[in-house]
Amino acid sequence: MNATLRKYISILALSLAGGSIYTLPYIKYVFYDTQLEVMNITNMQSGFLLSMYALGCILSYIPGGIITDKISPRKAISYSLFGTAALGALYAITLSYTLALVIWFLFALTTAFVFWTSLLKAIGMAGDSTEQARLYGLYYAGNGIAAAIVNSLALEAFTFGSDPRQSLFYAVMVMSVSILVSGILVFFILSDEKTESAVEDKFDFSAVKHLFKNPMLWIFSFIVFGGYAIYSSTSYFTPYLTSVVGLSVEESGVYSIIRSYLFYLLAPFGGYLADKVFRSTSKLFIVLFATLALTIGGVLFLPPTMSTTAISLYTLLPGAFGLMLYGLVFSVVREAGIPITVAGTAIGIASIIGYTPDFFFSAMFGSWLDSHGDGGYAMIFTFLAAVAAMGCVMSIIVCRWGNKAEENLPLAQEA
């Protein structure tokens, strides 16, 4: 196999890996109502599943990064995929909430421990330094397509069940088999070629003391928080369409797949807008966060005479803008004036803060739905609109003062 063909086949395998592995921990994106019904749990209990997952991710983030430098990406990625597939099969067989809490915690070890960093390294290994941006763009586009295909297959398998429990079993097994197949592809396609480990890619403890004094770190972290909070919470449009608008689970699932996965194709377009049109990521973020605040808040003011199809299509807008933003969220680190010598550390800290919505948002939103019924959606969308407004303010700060951070914060430079 020649080098060019291997490069693109490797990206294809990695796209399938990244697109399939997260379908299980985030299965509620498509099968929210069915999961509640089959396990006989409340919305708040459903939220606790992601809380367990987030807890595991937080605990494994730093040790996973250290271990990643000591093993090959091929083994780290493929073994993580095999482990996730096995956990998925166990969940499909039992569909027990008590066991699911343990499984969701273990999902963190198989999808976040060494998987994510190894995946990024493998993408970089596929080509040379002159084509990194293009390879990442291809990966994210392939990731979205792969996730959409896996979820579509799961949704199709779901229709063959004679009851909700059997339907969910079929859907989870399709996801698990897809993850297993991607693990096999990665294991045989990727090589164990060693790559040079860049200093800035490591979580640098020596720089933390100085970096914590840099207010732009926290501004950057809140932008990551806002971007991920909105991206991950657009999943609540899925039960909204079934409970409030009146769509079937299958119909709502189709919109969910488009909203949560196919819109990954917009990430490369967002990069083009930031580089060529706005010539600033923070300026694009100001527009995107403001648009998200308006479109999410606008759900509360949709006229009752509006058709179900029109409402369903409208809910795709926050997904489109949210995924475009989320795909670029870490790229604003340099524009925030954070020195390159501590950029890796800043990204590490921002990741811990930025992904905390998984830790408490789901449980909080679930509690609102349990207490207020369909009225809880108004509270959720109002809250998310406020988060988007906060992200807009943070982006304005970066745009106005971020480029001066290195001059005003010598302590950060000394790190």
Buried (B, 14 or more C-beta within 10 A) or exposed (E): EEEEEBBBBBBBBBBBBBBBBBBBBBBBBBBBBBBBBBBEBBBBBBBBBBBBBBBBBBBBBEEBBEBBEEEBBBBBBBBBBBBBBBBBBBBBEBBEBEBBBBBBBBBBBBBBBBBBBBBBBBBBBBBEEEEEEEBBBBBBBBBBBBBBBBBBBBBEBBEEBEEBBEBBBBBBBBBBBBBBBBBBBBBEBBEEEEEEEEEBBBBBEEBBEBBBEBBBBBBBBBBBBBBBBBBBBBBBBBBBBBBBBEBEBBBBBBBBBBBBBBBBBBBBEBBEBBBEEBEBBBBBBBBBBBBBBBBBBBBEEEEEEEEEEEBBEBBBBBBBBBBBBBBBBBBBBBBBBBBEBBBBBBBBBBBBBBBBBBBEBBBBBBBBBBEEEEEBBBBBBBBBBBBBBBBBBBBBBBBEBBBEBBEEBEEBBEB
